[in-house]
Amino acid sequence: MEASDSNSNSFLAKAKRFWKQTVRVLRITKKPGKEEYLTVVKVTGLGMAVIGLVGFLIFMIKQVLF
């Protein structure tokens, strides 16, 4: 019976520690402003477009060569 008690205590301790860390992170984070948000959206979109273009070019080269 002691083994299950130590497991539950261990689980509760881990859950408490996780909750404290989660609350700490949520306290120090902030909502981005409109300008910051738009910058992130633009950079993300540009990155997706570049990756798509590279994939398309690889596909086209493969089609031409094989």
Phi and psi in degrees as GROMACS dihedral restraints (atoms count N, CA, C in turn):
[ dihedral_restraints ]
;  ai    aj    ak    al  type     phi  dphi    fc
    3     4     5     6     1   -65.0    20    10
    4     5     6     7     1   -35.8    20    10
    6     7     8     9     1   -61.9    20    10
    7     8     9    10     1   -42.7    20    10
    9    10    11    12     1   -69.3    20    10
   10    11    12    13     1   -33.0    20    10
   12    13    14    15     1   -64.7    20    10
   13    14    15    16     1   -42.7    20    10
   15    16    17    18     1   -68.4    20    10
   16    17    18    19     1   -33.6    20    10
   18    19    20    21     1   -66.1    20    10
   19    20    21    22     1   -42.7    20    10
   21    22    23    24     1   -68.8    20    10
   22    23    24    25     1   -37.9    20    10
   24    25    26    27     1   -64.0    20    10
   25    26    27    28     1   -40.9    20    10
   27    28    29    30     1   -63.1    20    10
   28    29    30    31     1   -44.0    20    10
   30    31    32    33     1   -63.2    20    10
   31    32    33    34     1   -44.8    20    10
   33    34    35    36     1   -63.6    20    10
   34    35    36    37     1   -39.8    20    10
   36    37    38    39     1   -64.1    20    10
   37    38    39    40     1   -42.4    20    10
   39    40    41    42     1   -65.7    20    10
   40    41    42    43     1   -41.0    20    10
   42    43    44    45     1   -64.8    20    10
   43    44    45    46     1   -41.3    20    10
   45    46    47    48     1   -63.2    20    10
   46    47    48    49     1   -44.6    20    10
   48    49    50    51     1   -63.8    20    10
   49    50    51    52     1   -42.3    20    10
   51    52    53    54     1   -61.1    20    10
   52    53    54    55     1   -44.0    20    10
   54    55    56    57     1   -63.3    20    10
   55    56    57    58     1   -42.6    20    10
   57    58    59    60     1   -62.4    20    10
   58    59    60    61     1   -42.4    20    10
   60    61    62    63     1   -66.0    20    10
   61    62    63    64     1   -38.6    20    10
   63    64    65    66     1   -63.7    20    10
   64    65    66    67     1   -45.5    20    10
   66    67    68    69     1   -63.1    20    10
   67    68    69    70     1   -40.2    20    10
   69    70    71    72     1   -62.3    20    10
   70    71    72    73     1   -44.4    20    10
   72    73    74    75     1   -64.1    20    10
   73    74    75    76     1   -43.3    20    10
   75    76    77    78     1   -64.9    20    10
   76    77    78    79     1   -30.5    20    10
   78    79    80    81     1   -71.3    20    10
   79    80    81    82     1   -35.0    20    10
   81    82    83    84     1   -90.8    20    10
   82    83    84    85     1   -12.0    20    10
   84    85    86    87     1   -82.4    20    10
   85    86    87    88     1   158.7    20    10
   87    88    89    90     1  -136.6    20    10
   88    89    90    91     1   155.4    20    10
   90    91    92    93     1   -74.5    20    10
   91    92    93    94     1   132.8    20    10
   93    94    95    96     1   -69.1    20    10
   94    95    96    97     1   148.7    20    10
   96    97    98    99     1   -74.1    20    10
   97    98    99   100     1   172.7    20    10
   99   100   101   102     1   -61.6    20    10
  100   101   102   103     1   -43.1    20    10
  102   103   104   105     1   -64.2    20    10
  103   104   105   106     1   -45.4    20    10
  105   106   107   108     1   -63.5    20    10
  106   107   108   109     1   -41.7    20    10
  108   109   110   111     1   -61.4    20    10
  109   110   111   112     1   -46.4    20    10
  111   112   113   114     1   -63.7    20    10
  112   113   114   115     1   -37.3    20    10
  114   115   116   117     1   -62.8    20    10
  115   116   117   118     1   -44.7    20    10
  117   118   119   120     1   -63.3    20    10
  118   119   120   121     1   -41.6    20    10
  120   121   122   123     1   -63.1    20    10
  121   122   123   124     1   -43.3    20    10
  123   124   125   126     1   -64.3    20    10
  124   125   126   127     1   -46.7    20    10
  126   127   128   129     1   -64.1    20    10
  127   128   129   130     1   -41.5    20    10
  129   130   131   132     1   -64.2    20    10
  130   131   132   133     1   -45.1    20    10
  132   133   134   135     1   -62.3    20    10
  133   134   135   136     1   -41.6    20    10
  135   136   137   138     1   -63.6    20    10
  136   137   138   139     1   -42.6    20    10
  138   139   140   141     1   -61.7    20    10
  139   140   141   142     1   -42.7    20    10
  141   142   143   144     1   -64.2    20    10
  142   143   144   145     1   -40.1    20    10
  144   145   146   147     1   -65.4    20    10
  145   146   147   148     1   -42.0    20    10
  147   148   149   150     1   -63.8    20    10
  148   149   150   151     1   -45.4    20    10
  150   151   152   153     1   -62.9    20    10
  151   152   153   154     1   -41.7    20    10
  153   154   155   156     1   -63.4    20    10
  154   155   156   157     1   -41.1    20    10
  156   157   158   159     1   -64.2    20    10
  157   158   159   160     1   -43.4    20    10
  159   160   161   162     1   -61.5    20    10
  160   161   162   163     1   -44.6    20    10
  162   163   164   165     1   -61.7    20    10
  163   164   165   166     1   -41.9    20    10
  165   166   167   168     1   -64.8    20    10
  166   167   168   169     1   -42.7    20    10
  168   169   170   171     1   -63.0    20    10
  169   170   171   172     1   -41.8    20    10
  171   172   173   174     1   -62.1    20    10
  172   173   174   175     1   -42.7    20    10
  174   175   176   177     1   -61.0    20    10
  175   176   177   178     1   -45.6    20    10
  177   178   179   180     1   -65.6    20    10
  178   179   180   181     1   -42.0    20    10
  180   181   182   183     1   -62.0    20    10
  181   182   183   184     1   -41.5    20    10
  183   184   185   186     1   -62.3    20    10
  184   185   186   187     1   -41.8    20    10
  186   187   188   189     1   -65.2    20    10
  187   188   189   190     1   -38.2    20    10
  189   190   191   192     1   -72.2    20    10
  190   191   192   193     1   -41.0    20    10
  192   193   194   195     1   -79.4    20    10
  193   194   195   196     1   -29.8    20    10
